[in-house]
Amino acid sequence: MPARRIAGTVAGHVLAAIGVAIAVATLAFIAVQAAPGDVAFRIAEARYGERISLQTVDRARQATGLDQPIIVQYGRWVGSAMTGQLGRSMVSGRQVATEVWRSFQTTLSIAVVGVSLALVASLAIGFAAGMRRDGLVDRIFLVVSAVLSSVPSFLLGIILITIFAIGLRWLPAAGNNRPGYFILPACTLALALLPDLSRVARNAVVRTMQDFYPTYGRIKGQSWLRIVFAHALRPTLVPVIAYFGPLVAHTIGGLVVIDVLFNLDGLGTRLIDSVLAADIPMAMGAGLLIGISVVVVNGIADIAVQVLDPRLFNAQPRP
C-alpha cells in the first residue's frame, strides 16, 4: 500500500511537470515576442555586432524561422521539446540542451549547498528555541528571524560580499571560475530560507514536546539528546519538510537574483540573457528546466512527508 501511494504521487507530479513545463515555456515565448523592437534585428545584433545590416537581419530572420507565423514557431518548438530536442540557440548556434544543462549544474550546486545549510541550521535553531519556549534563546530567535525575513536576498548577498570578499578577502566576490565561488551564493540562499523555515521548525518542536512520548521521556529522566533523536526529531521533520518543498520552489526565483549579483553562469543568468537577446529556444529551454525543477522539488517533499508520517499509510477512508 505505501508503494502504491508513492507511485501515485510520482505519477501525479510527472503529469504536473509536463503541464508546468509547457506553461513556463509558453510564458517565456510570449515574453520574448512581446519585447519591443524586431526580434530578428536583436538576434543579428547579437551575432554580428557592428557588422549588422539589412541583409544580415534578413539572413537571421530566415535562418531562425522568424519569417514564419508565430503559431508555427511555437508549435514547432513544442513538438521538438516533447521529444527532448530543444534545438539550437538563435544567437550562438549551440545546442540549447547542452548550454542549459551546463548552467543548471552551476545553479544546482549552489541550491544543494544552500538548501542543506538552511535545513540543518533551521532544525538546530528550531530545537534550541522550541525546547525552551519563551526563554532567552526563543526571544532572541524571534527578533532575529523577524529582522532577517524583512531583508531581501540581494541585500543579504551584498552584505556577505562586503564582509567576506571585500573586507576580509576570504572568498571570491563573483564568477564561477575560482575555488570556493559557491560559498557566498549558497550562504545567501540559506539566509533567505532560514527565517521562515526555522519558525516552522520552532513551532513544530513546541507542539511535539507537548506530545505523550517526549513528556514521558522527561518524566523518566531521559537526556535532552535522547528525547530529541528518539521522540521529537521525526514528528518535527514532517511539517518542516511539508513547508520546505513549496518554500524552496518559491525561492527558485531568488536564484535569478543570486546569479546576477554574483555574476554566475547559472540558469537565471541564462534565462535573462536569452530573453534580452530574443533567443527564443534558449529562453524556452531555461524556462522549461526551471518549471520542471519546481515540480521535482515539490514531489520529493511530498514523498518524504509520506515516508516520515506512517499515519498517511494507515489512515482508513471514511465510510
C-alpha positions, 0 to 999 in steps of 0.5 A, spaced: 500 500 500 505 505 501 508 503 494 502 504 491 501 511 494 508 513 492 507 511 485 501 515 485 504 521 487 510 520 482 505 519 477 501 525 479 507 530 479 510 527 472 503 529 469 504 536 473 511 537 470 509 536 463 503 541 464 508 546 468 513 545 463 509 547 457 506 553 461 513 556 463 515 555 456 509 558 453 510 564 458 517 565 456 515 565 448 510 570 449 515 574 453 520 574 448 515 576 442 512 581 446 519 585 447 519 591 443 523 592 437 524 586 431 526 580 434 530 578 428 534 585 428 536 583 436 538 576 434 543 579 428 545 584 433 547 579 437 551 575 432 554 580 428 555 586 432 557 592 428 557 588 422 549 588 422 545 590 416 539 589 412 541 583 409 544 580 415 537 581 419 534 578 413 539 572 413 537 571 421 530 572 420 530 566 415 535 562 418 531 562 425 524 561 422 522 568 424 519 569 417 514 564 419 507 565 423 508 565 430 503 559 431 508 555 427 514 557 431 511 555 437 508 549 435 514 547 432 518 548 438 513 544 442 513 538 438 521 538 438 521 539 446 516 533 447 521 529 444 527 532 448 530 536 442 530 543 444 534 545 438 539 550 437 540 557 440 538 563 435 544 567 437 550 562 438 548 556 434 549 551 440 545 546 442 540 549 447 540 542 451 547 542 452 548 550 454 542 549 459 544 543 462 551 546 463 548 552 467 543 548 471 549 544 474 552 551 476 545 553 479 544 546 482 550 546 486 549 552 489 541 550 491 544 543 494 549 547 498 544 552 500 538 548 501 542 543 506 545 549 510 538 552 511 535 545 513 540 543 518 541 550 521 533 551 521 532 544 525 538 546 530 535 553 531 528 550 531 530 545 537 534 550 541 528 555 541 522 550 541 525 546 547 525 552 551 519 556 549 519 563 551 526 563 554 532 567 552 534 563 546 526 563 543 526 571 544 532 572 541 530 567 535 524 571 534 527 578 533 532 575 529 528 571 524 523 577 524 529 582 522 532 577 517 525 575 513 524 583 512 531 583 508 531 581 501 536 576 498 540 581 494 541 585 500 543 579 504 548 577 498 551 584 498 552 584 505 556 577 505 560 580 499 562 586 503 564 582 509 567 576 506 570 578 499 571 585 500 573 586 507 576 580 509 578 577 502 576 570 504 572 568 498 571 570 491 566 576 490 563 573 483 564 568 477 564 561 477 571 560 475 575 560 482 575 555 488 570 556 493 565 561 488 559 557 491 560 559 498 557 566 498 551 564 493 549 558 497 550 562 504 545 567 501 540 562 499 540 559 506 539 566 509 533 567 505 530 560 507 532 560 514 527 565 517 521 562 515 523 555 515 526 555 522 519 558 525 516 552 522 521 548 525 520 552 532 513 551 532 513 544 530 518 542 536 513 546 541 507 542 539 511 535 539 514 536 546 507 537 548 506 530 545 505 523 550 512 520 548 517 526 549 513 528 556 514 521 558 521 521 556 522 527 561 518 524 566 523 518 566 529 522 566 531 521 559 537 526 556 535 532 552 539 528 546 535 522 547 528 525 547 530 529 541 533 523 536 528 518 539 521 522 540 521 529 537 526 529 531 521 525 526 514 528 528 518 535 527 521 533 520 514 532 517 511 539 517 518 542 516 519 538 510 511 539 508 513 547 508 520 546 505 518 543 498 513 549 496 518 554 500 524 552 496 520 552 489 518 559 491 525 561 492 527 558 485 526 565 483 531 568 488 536 564 484 535 569 478 537 574 483 543 570 486 546 569 479 546 576 477 549 579 483 554 574 483 555 574 476 554 566 475 553 562 469 547 559 472 540 558 469 537 565 471 543 568 468 541 564 462 534 565 462 535 573 462 540 573 457 536 569 452 530 573 453 534 580 452 537 577 446 530 574 443 533 567 443 527 564 443 529 556 444 534 558 449 529 562 453 524 556 452 529 551 454 531 555 461 524 556 462 522 549 461 528 546 466 526 551 471 518 549 471 520 542 471 525 543 477 519 546 481 515 540 480 521 535 482 522 539 488 515 539 490 514 531 489 520 529 493 517 533 499 511 530 498 514 523 498 518 524 504 512 527 508 509 520 506 515 516 508 516 520 515 508 520 517 506 512 517 499 515 519 498 517 511 499 509 510 494 507 515 489 512 515 482 508 513 477 512 508 471 514 511 465 510 510 
